[in-house]
Amino acid sequence: MEQANALSGIAVGDECKMKFLELKAKRNYRFIVFKIEETSYQVVVEKLGQPNEKYDDLVACLPPNECRYAVFDLDFTTNENCQKSKIVFIAWAPDSSRIRSKMVYASSKDRFRKELDGVQVELQATDLSEMSYDIVKERAIS
């Protein structure tokens, strides 16, 4: 077991994996926002974005002073005019969030991310400018 995993001791709820599989395989959701319950140290689903929702809807769900994980099913057109889709993992840790919270999310990120088989793009952001739609799309294309 990695040192970070031993330190974080975080549990991933079955609902997290189940909802992620539904997003990946069935495209039932556009995005999922996850949070770590500080009392149980378990990652839980906080919000499910409906298929018709947009990236801006995900961004609006992220609290300005608290950390979160999120996945977004990004549809985009490549420079060669091909329609593509990639699942983007976002680690949201705003500068204004509590230090302890940032440490828990940072030390748990890799373990949680490994539970989500099929994520193709990863992004870390401390403010909204670091996760603009253009940045996310550029990461997905490259």
C-alpha positions in Angstrom: 0.0 0.0 0.0 1.3 3.4 -0.9 2.1 5.8 2.0 -0.5 8.4 0.8 -3.2 5.7 0.8 -2.2 4.5 4.3 -2.4 8.1 5.5 -5.7 9.0 3.8 -7.5 5.8 4.7 -10.4 6.9 2.5 -13.2 4.6 1.5 -15.0 4.8 -1.8 -18.7 4.2 -1.7 -20.2 1.6 -4.1 -22.5 4.3 -5.4 -19.5 6.3 -6.7 -18.3 3.4 -8.8 -21.9 2.5 -9.9 -22.8 6.1 -11.0 -19.4 6.5 -12.8 -20.0 3.3 -14.8 -23.5 4.6 -15.7 -21.9 7.8 -17.0 -19.2 5.9 -18.9 -21.3 3.1 -20.4 -24.8 4.5 -20.6 -24.2 8.2 -20.6 -27.0 8.7 -18.1 -25.2 11.7 -16.6 -23.1 14.6 -18.0 -21.1 14.9 -14.8 -20.8 13.7 -11.2 -19.5 15.8 -8.3 -18.0 13.8 -5.4 -17.2 14.9 -1.9 -15.4 13.3 1.0 -17.6 13.0 4.1 -15.3 14.3 6.8 -16.9 12.2 9.6 -16.8 8.8 7.8 -13.8 9.5 5.5 -15.9 8.1 2.6 -16.2 9.5 -0.9 -19.9 10.0 -1.8 -21.8 11.3 -4.7 -22.9 14.9 -4.1 -24.5 15.8 -7.4 -25.4 14.1 -10.7 -25.6 16.3 -13.8 -28.3 15.3 -16.3 -27.3 14.5 -19.9 -28.6 17.8 -21.2 -26.5 19.9 -18.7 -23.3 21.7 -19.8 -19.8 22.2 -18.5 -20.9 25.6 -16.9 -23.5 23.7 -14.9 -20.7 21.5 -13.4 -18.6 24.6 -12.6 -21.6 26.2 -10.9 -21.9 23.2 -8.6 -18.4 23.5 -7.2 -18.3 25.3 -3.9 -16.0 28.3 -3.8 -14.5 27.4 -0.4 -14.5 23.6 -0.4 -12.6 20.8 -2.2 -14.4 18.4 -4.5 -13.7 15.7 -7.1 -15.7 15.7 -10.3 -15.9 13.8 -13.6 -17.3 15.3 -16.8 -18.2 13.6 -20.0 -16.8 16.0 -22.6 -18.1 15.9 -26.1 -15.9 17.9 -28.6 -14.9 18.2 -32.2 -11.2 17.7 -33.0 -9.2 19.9 -35.3 -9.9 17.3 -38.0 -13.6 17.8 -37.5 -14.2 14.4 -35.8 -16.8 14.1 -33.0 -15.1 12.7 -29.8 -15.9 12.1 -26.2 -13.5 11.9 -23.2 -14.1 11.6 -19.5 -12.3 14.4 -17.6 -11.4 14.0 -13.9 -11.2 17.3 -12.0 -9.6 17.7 -8.6 -11.0 21.0 -7.3 -9.1 22.5 -4.3 -9.7 26.3 -4.1 -7.1 28.3 -2.3 -9.8 29.5 0.2 -10.6 25.9 1.4 -9.3 24.6 4.8 -5.8 23.3 4.8 -6.9 20.0 6.4 -9.5 19.5 3.6 -6.9 20.2 0.9 -4.5 17.7 2.5 -7.2 15.0 2.7 -8.3 15.5 -0.9 -4.7 15.6 -2.2 -3.6 12.5 -0.4 -6.8 10.6 -1.5 -6.9 11.7 -5.1 -4.8 9.0 -6.7 -6.5 6.2 -4.9 -10.0 7.5 -5.8 -9.0 8.2 -9.4 -7.8 4.6 -9.8 -11.4 3.5 -8.9 -12.7 5.3 -11.9 -11.6 3.2 -14.8 -11.9 5.1 -18.0 -10.9 8.6 -17.1 -8.8 9.9 -20.0 -8.0 13.5 -18.9 -7.0 14.8 -15.5 -7.0 18.4 -14.3 -6.2 20.0 -11.0 -7.6 23.5 -10.3 -7.4 25.9 -7.4 -9.5 28.6 -9.1 -12.0 28.7 -11.9 -9.6 30.2 -14.4 -7.5 27.0 -14.2 -10.5 24.9 -15.4 -12.1 27.0 -18.1 -13.9 25.1 -20.8 -11.1 26.0 -23.3 -8.4 24.6 -21.1 -10.4 21.3 -20.5 -11.1 21.0 -24.3 -7.4 21.7 -25.1 -6.3 18.9 -22.7 -8.8 16.5 -24.2 -7.7 17.2 -27.8 -4.0 16.8 -27.1 
